Amino acid sequence: MTAAHRPFWYLGRRPADLGSEIDEELRLHLDMRTEELVARGMAVEDARREALRQFGDLPGTREYCRRQDEDKEHRMQRALWIEDLLQDLRIGLRGLLRAPMTTLTIVVTVGLGIGATTVIFAAIDAALLRSLPYADPGRLVRIHTDAPPNRFPFSIADYLALRSQQTQFEQIAAYAVRVMAYTDGTVAERVQGRGVSWTYFSVLGVKPAIGRDFTEEDGKPGGPLAVILSRTFWQQHLGGRADRIGKPIQLDGAGYTVVGVLPEAVGPLERGQDLFVPVQFVTPPRKGPFFLTVVARLKRDGSRATAVEELHAINRRIFPLWRASYQDDKATWGMVDLQSYVIGDVRAIATLALFAVALVWLIACTNASNLLVARVTGRRRELAVRAALGASRGRVVRYLLAESLLLAVGAAAIGVALARLGAGLLREFGASYFPRTGEIVIDGPVLWLLVGLTAGSALLFGLVPAIHGSGGPVEDSLRASGRSSTGAVSVRRLRRILVGSQFAIATPLLVVAGLLLASLNQLGRVDLGFNPRNVLTGGILLPARQYSDSRAGAFWDELQRRVEAIPGVSAAAFSDARPPNDVNNFNNFDLEDAPTPSGQSQPVVPWVSVTPGYFQLLGLNLVRGRLLDKRDAVLPATAEQPVVVDRAWVRRFFPDRDAVGRRMRQGGCTTCPWTVVVGVVSEVKYVGLDQPNLGTIAASMRACRSPTSPRSTSSSIARSHVHDRSRCSSPRSPPSRCCCRSSVSTA
């Protein structure tokens, strides 16, 4: 049987055929031997018995021959199948090269769909499907404070109580953001770090690649100043030298001994951090503030339900101790799996993104199928000639599917390149939008998905044209002209169906795109509360250890003077928050005129520290009272502290009364001096464009013991200008990036 006449489903002889042939051969052999023995004078029956005796194990021989024939037949089938496939691929490749534009269009469009689907699945695989890269991650949990509808971190008081009283966890740890100033003696740099409890790495099961972990001694008040570095920081700043272990580096003006270096591959909690320093916790005077993220490892034989019950019991037990500074008796403690905490609420977004790119892939395949139908229709005469020469319909279908497979493989090659590019971009820039992007890799399940997309593409856009091209009477196809064939009713109907399918698949995408555009338009129309035009921002970290209150104030005054001296700068001011979505300090307070009822939580709003001129710089309007001035920055610590609030704060707390002159105490501190409202300004957003304005309290920046962000107004100011001025003021105060406020105001 020739390849041209062999149907594509041909698999050679069946096992029953092989068995009958073997039986026939064995019977012939026995008959010939029987005849020889009869010729020598033996009786027929005796000769038959003797022939069987001489032959030996007839059933065993039959089975052996059957296995040998089946193996040979299978080898022949595979060889013929591969030979036919290679022949179809060679012919198909030549045919595709004769139509370069159609080939290129299909490969590129389907490749885009495969690449987009692959990279989104790779992100989902890294974030949602893979376990956290920690030891026994199923026992890791994050513990938080529950005050419905809010969920927020722990305070130091809560953490110390939990650490001393819990029995359901092997260990617990806490961490918080710690931005520090690193200097090598000449240039200062702002580095991103974390202040952690000494148990942090042991809870996660992370061991330093070089050096040691923190010890209990490192976490005791008055203990040694130690630091564990990321591998990137160690290589970039210390040259990757092992002899720097055990030596001090300068952080915030103090010497921290380098005790260890982390491995290159780290988990999502460590990724993006330059260094880790142990926090030496002491019992605070009040319950707040709430800023500690607490993680814990359950005991192997522990129960989650029992652990939650214990959390509730400890919280109830310590509540009376801190009632003066925290009155919400409905607040309790809860816990979630650490993986759920890391992932957040992106599951729905990730599913929607995967659904969207899968639709794009389907649209690309449908478009490719439409193009191939048109191409096959124009080749009906060629395919009819093949059939007339003996090719079966199945063989023609296989040939056309081989062409589709070549197109799908080409599209997959483009898809792999795009997926690698997209994965690299997500690793570099996606951390702010999607969790665990640093763990995205193109391997394992992602490659299997790629194989599935390739095979699926070949079938989706190849099967309909193949069946269409192989159908119909050969005589009609040979007699039909190219025009009449293309214009056939069945062809037009098929192409209309494919085009309609594209529109049907695209409709959900258009709806989603329309909703996104509407959301973007709505965000663009949100009133920021200030004029972002020609506003530049930058960040400067002032080491608290090196600056007393008076020195810090002098530093900011001198820096402001130098920045304002830059040509084109009309004003400069400083604050520890940047609208619309960069505020570091949320604090609770109690109003003198409307104290919080017992058992309820105190209101919480953003508190920002500013220098004089801040409100004028942002173009905020004074509604009532006065603005802050330089006199407010030098008031005695025991005097009433003046603050300015915005209209959103007034609407929330004094909608029908004058807010100027109202007094409050912040943070649950009953012995602190009163804070008094001296002015009201127009409202400005600090908590994002999509969040309701809670109201803001602005106080005078006096003892600058936290990172602050300078604001300067100029359309021409450049990064080097701000860096030069700040280093002239203090070479140990590291400036960070400067950016145009108008370019990021809606971020």
Secondary structure, DSSP 8 states (H G I E B T S, - for coil): --TTTS-TT---S-HHHHHHHHHHHHHHHHHHHHHHHHHTT--HHHHHHHHHHHH--HHHHHHHHHHHHHHHHHHHHHHHHHHHHHHHHHHHHHHHHTSHHHHHHHHHHHHHHHHHHHHHHHHHIIIIIS--SSSSGGGEEEEEEEETTEEE-EEHHHHHHHHHH--SEEEEEEEEEEEEEEE-SS-EEEEEEEEE-TTHHHHHT---SEE----GGGGSTT---EEEE-HHHHHHHHTT-GGGTTSEEEETTEEEEEEEE--SS--TTTTT--EEEE------SSS--EEEEEEEEE-TT--HHHHHHHHHHHHHHHGGGGTTT---TT-EEEEEEHHHHHHTT-HHHHHHHHHHHHHHHHHHHHHHHHHHHHHHHHTHHHHHHHHHTT--HHHHHHHHHHHHHHHHHHHHHHHHHHHHHHHHHHHHHGGGTSTTGGG--S-THHHHHHHHHHHHHHHHHHHHHHHHHH-S-HHHHHH--HHHHHT-HHHHHHHHHHHHHHHHHHHHHHHHHHHHHHHHHHHHTS--SS--TTEEEEEE---GGG--HHHHHHHHHHHHHHHHTSTT--EEEEESEETTTEE--EEEEEESSS---TTS---EEEEEEE-TTHHHHHT--EEEE----GGGGGS-TTS-EEEEEEHHHHHHH-TTS--TT-EEEETT-SSS--EEEEEEE-----S-TTS-----EEEE--S--S-BEEEEE-SS--HHHHHHHHHHH-TTS-EEEEEEHHHHTT-
